[in-house]
Amino acid sequence: MLINCVAYQDGKKLADITVDDISEYVAMPDCFVWVALSDPGPGELAMLQKEFGLHELAVEDASKANQRPKVEEYGESLFLVMHVIETDADGEMQQGEVDVFVGKNYVLSIRTGAKRGFAAVRARCEAEPALLKHGSGFVMYALMDNVVDRYFPILDTLENELERIEEHIFQKSASARLIIEDLYTIKRRLMVIQHAAAPLLEATSRLYGGRVPPVCAGLQDYYRDVYDHLSRIVRGVEARREMVTTAIQVNIALISLSETEVSKRLASYAALFAVPTMIAGIYGMNFHHMPELDWDWGYPLSLLAMVGADVFLWWRFKKARWL
């Protein structure tokens, strides 16, 4: 579906145009056309491929979607793939894709599986005519900057969720199984961000250092800023993954400690019952010649010995914190 088709010249918006008028405007000096599509059909993409002369391999990748984030150079044009991460009302993460074709006189952005658009990016570009004079290269930077900045709130939300779970780890009423399930959920979501940011970090490094593609010339500082943001995100994901791993290990250690405490208590109670059972078992044997069988004080002294032994054992176990 076509969202926008706008022509710009010398940093200013010329007009909203139709697809049929694209060839007329791209032929004008210092003019470029920015077309935005959302979940396009095969016919739309084929029509724009003809208008802009897009490389067939890049078009094939864009039509299939589910591509790894990357930046590919085809002559004087670039093909950019980025992953868009969104959260629904239930906090579940959903992943979309943005494919961007960039040439000297055109920008074609294709949004697939993402609900949130890029109207704010277009408004930002139109509000900065001095930078928009750089042409399609600045539009590509603005799109990258917007997508990357969307990762930060999601990362902060996961960090807050991790802190909340860590507070529950040491609560006796907390379910260890549920805590581990929640931690693995966070770890899985962190991997989604990692898979979106890490490949794009590597690709962005080629846009400001060494041989810079022609469409990015003069904008190296801006692409370096995107690189810095991606680097922060990747480092943040790695740090939080280590926190999740540590939290899981602590939780498992607490489970083992709890099982050890239960074993100690069971052993203590078993010992408290074992001593009276042993004494009663000895005097329950049917032998005629046993000491104290005919003694008047034998029975109460046996009971006293049982109680005394149990009291002593209870005191020792209590002192050793087994009970």
C-alpha positions in Angstrom: 0.0 0.0 0.0 1.3 3.4 -0.9 1.7 5.8 2.1 3.5 8.8 0.6 5.1 9.8 -2.6 6.8 13.2 -2.3 9.3 15.2 -4.3 12.0 17.4 -2.6 14.4 19.9 -4.1 17.1 21.9 -2.4 16.0 20.8 1.0 12.3 21.8 0.5 9.2 19.9 -0.3 8.0 20.4 -3.9 4.8 18.5 -4.0 3.0 15.2 -3.3 3.1 13.4 -6.6 1.8 10.2 -8.1 3.9 7.2 -9.1 3.5 8.0 -12.7 5.2 11.4 -12.2 8.3 9.9 -10.5 10.4 9.8 -13.6 9.8 13.5 -14.3 10.9 14.6 -10.9 14.0 12.4 -10.5 15.3 13.9 -13.7 15.3 17.4 -12.2 18.6 18.7 -10.8 19.0 18.6 -7.0 15.7 16.8 -6.7 14.9 13.4 -5.1 11.7 11.5 -4.5 10.8 9.8 -1.3 8.2 6.9 -1.6 6.9 5.1 1.4 5.1 1.8 1.2 3.5 -0.5 3.8 3.2 -4.2 3.1 3.3 -3.7 -0.7 2.0 -6.2 -3.2 4.2 -7.7 -6.0 2.8 -5.3 -8.5 3.7 -2.1 -6.6 7.3 -3.2 -6.0 7.8 -4.2 -9.6 6.4 -0.8 -10.8 8.9 1.1 -8.5 11.7 -1.2 -9.5 11.2 0.0 -13.1 10.9 3.7 -12.0 14.1 3.7 -9.9 16.1 1.0 -11.7 16.4 -1.1 -8.5 18.8 -4.0 -8.5 16.9 -7.3 -8.9 18.7 -9.0 -6.0 17.8 -6.2 -3.6 14.2 -6.4 -4.8 14.1 -10.1 -4.3 15.3 -9.7 -0.7 12.7 -7.0 -0.1 9.9 -9.1 -1.5 10.7 -12.1 0.7 11.2 -10.0 3.9 12.6 -11.8 7.0 16.1 -10.7 6.1 19.0 -10.2 8.4 19.8 -6.5 9.1 22.4 -5.4 6.6 23.6 -2.6 4.3 24.4 -3.7 0.7 25.9 -1.5 -2.0 24.8 -1.8 -5.6 26.8 0.6 -7.7 25.9 4.1 -6.5 22.8 2.9 -4.6 22.3 1.2 -1.2 19.9 -1.4 0.1 19.3 -1.2 3.8 17.4 -3.8 6.0 16.4 -3.0 9.6 14.2 -4.8 12.1 11.5 -2.9 13.9 10.6 -4.2 17.4 7.2 -3.3 18.9 5.3 -4.3 22.0 1.5 -5.0 22.1 -0.9 -4.3 25.0 0.2 -7.5 26.8 3.9 -6.6 26.6 4.6 -9.2 24.0 7.3 -8.3 21.4 6.5 -8.3 17.8 9.0 -7.9 15.0 8.7 -6.1 11.7 11.1 -5.1 8.9 12.0 -1.9 7.1 13.7 -2.2 3.7 15.2 1.0 2.3 16.4 1.6 -1.2 18.6 4.7 -1.5 19.9 6.3 -4.6 21.2 9.8 -5.5 17.7 11.0 -6.5 15.3 8.6 -4.7 14.4 6.9 -1.3 12.1 4.0 -1.2 11.1 2.8 2.3 9.1 -0.4 2.7 7.5 -1.2 6.0 6.5 -4.9 6.5 4.8 -6.3 9.6 5.2 -3.1 11.6 2.2 -1.1 12.8 4.0 2.2 13.7 4.9 4.3 10.7 7.6 6.9 10.0 5.5 10.1 9.8 7.6 11.6 12.5 10.8 11.0 10.4 9.3 12.8 7.4 8.2 15.7 9.6 11.7 15.9 11.1 13.4 15.9 7.7 11.0 18.6 6.4 11.7 20.7 9.5 15.5 20.7 8.8 15.9 21.9 5.2 19.6 22.7 5.8 20.2 19.0 6.4 17.7 17.8 3.9 19.8 19.5 1.2 22.1 16.5 1.6 19.4 14.6 -0.2 18.5 10.9 0.2 21.5 10.2 2.4 20.0 12.3 5.2 16.6 10.6 4.9 18.3 7.2 5.3 20.1 8.5 8.4 16.8 9.8 9.8 15.1 6.4 9.2 18.0 4.5 10.8 18.1 6.9 13.8 14.4 6.5 14.4 14.5 2.7 14.2 17.5 2.5 16.5 16.0 4.9 19.1 13.0 2.7 19.3 15.2 0.0 20.9 16.0 2.0 24.0 12.5 2.1 25.6 12.2 -1.7 25.1 15.6 -2.3 26.6 14.7 -0.1 29.6 11.4 -1.9 30.1 13.2 -5.3 30.2 15.7 -3.9 32.7 12.9 -2.7 35.0 11.2 -6.2 34.7 14.5 -7.8 35.5 14.9 -5.7 38.6 11.4 -6.5 39.7 12.1 -10.3 39.3 15.4 -10.0 41.2 13.5 -8.5 44.2 11.3 -11.5 44.3 14.1 -14.1 44.2 14.8 -13.8 47.9 11.2 -13.9 48.9 10.2 -17.2 50.5 6.7 -17.0 49.1 8.0 -16.7 45.5 7.7 -19.7 43.1 11.2 -20.7 41.9 9.8 -22.2 38.7 7.8 -19.1 37.8 10.9 -16.9 38.4 13.1 -19.0 36.1 10.4 -18.9 33.5 10.2 -15.1 33.7 14.0 -14.8 33.5 14.1 -17.0 30.4 11.4 -14.8 28.8 13.5 -11.7 29.4 16.6 -13.5 28.0 14.6 -14.5 24.9 13.4 -10.9 24.4 17.0 -9.6 24.8 18.1 -12.0 22.1 15.5 -10.4 19.7 17.1 -7.0 20.3 20.5 -8.5 19.9 19.7 -10.0 16.6 18.3 -6.7 15.4 21.1 -4.4 16.6 24.3 -6.4 16.3 24.3 -7.0 12.5 23.2 -3.4 12.0 26.1 -2.2 14.1 28.6 -4.0 11.8 26.9 -2.7 8.7 26.7 1.0 10.0 30.5 1.0 10.5 30.9 1.0 6.7 28.9 4.2 6.3 31.2 6.7 8.0 34.7 5.1 8.0 37.0 4.3 5.1 35.4 4.5 1.6 32.0 6.0 2.3 29.2 5.3 -0.2 28.4 8.4 -2.4 24.9 8.9 -1.0 26.4 9.1 2.6 29.1 11.6 1.7 29.1 14.6 4.1 27.0 12.8 6.7 29.7 10.7 8.3 29.2 12.4 11.7 25.5 11.5 11.7 26.1 7.9 10.8 28.8 7.7 13.5 26.1 8.9 16.0 23.8 6.0 14.9 26.8 3.6 15.3 27.3 4.9 18.9 23.7 4.3 19.7 23.8 0.8 18.4 27.0 0.2 20.3 25.3 1.3 23.5 22.4 -1.0 22.8 24.6 -4.0 22.1 26.6 -3.4 25.2 23.4 -2.9 27.2 21.9 -6.2 25.9 25.1 -8.1 26.8 25.2 -6.6 30.3 21.5 -7.5 30.9 22.0 -11.0 29.6 24.8 -11.5 32.1 22.4 -10.2 34.8 19.8 -12.7 33.7 22.3 -15.5 33.8 23.5 -14.5 37.2 19.9 -14.3 38.5 19.1 -17.8 37.2 22.2 -19.2 38.9 21.3 -17.4 42.1 17.8 -18.8 41.9 19.0 -22.3 41.3 21.5 -21.9 44.2 18.6 -20.8 46.5 16.6 -23.9 45.4 19.5 -26.1 46.2 20.0 -24.3 49.6 16.3 -24.7 50.3 16.4 -28.4 49.5 19.4 -28.8 51.8 17.6 -27.0 54.6 14.7 -29.4 54.1 17.0 -32.4 54.2 18.6 -31.1 57.5 15.2 -30.7 59.1 14.1 -34.2 58.0 17.4 -35.7 59.3 16.9 -33.9 62.6 13.4 -35.1 63.1 14.5 -38.6 62.1 17.2 -38.5 64.8 14.7 -37.3 67.4 12.5 -40.3 66.7 15.4 -42.8 66.3 16.6 -42.6 69.9 13.3 -43.4 71.6 12.6 -46.0 69.0 16.0 -47.6 69.7 15.4 -47.7 73.5 11.8 -49.0 73.1 13.0 -51.6 70.6 15.7 -52.9 72.9 13.2 -53.3 75.8 10.6 -54.8 73.5 12.8 -57.9 72.8 11.4 -61.0 74.4 14.5 -62.1 76.5 14.1 -63.3 80.2 17.5 -62.0 81.3 17.6 -58.3 80.6 18.7 -55.6 83.1 16.2 -53.5 84.9 13.2 -55.6 83.8 12.1 -56.4 87.3 13.2 -53.0 88.7 10.3 -50.7 89.9 11.9 -47.6 88.5 12.9 -49.1 85.1 9.9 -47.9 83.2 9.9 -44.2 84.3 13.7 -44.1 83.9 13.4 -45.4 80.4 10.9 -42.7 79.5 13.1 -40.1 81.2 16.1 -41.3 79.2 14.1 -41.0 76.0 12.9 -37.5 76.8 16.4 -36.4 78.0 18.1 -37.8 74.8 15.5 -36.0 72.6 15.9 -32.7 74.5 19.7 -32.9 74.2 19.4 -33.7 70.5 16.9 -30.9 69.9 19.2 -28.4 71.7 22.1 -29.5 69.5 20.2 -29.3 66.3 18.7 -25.9 67.3 22.2 -24.6 68.0 23.5 -25.9 64.7 20.4 -24.2 63.0 19.1 -27.5 61.6 15.8 -26.8 63.2 
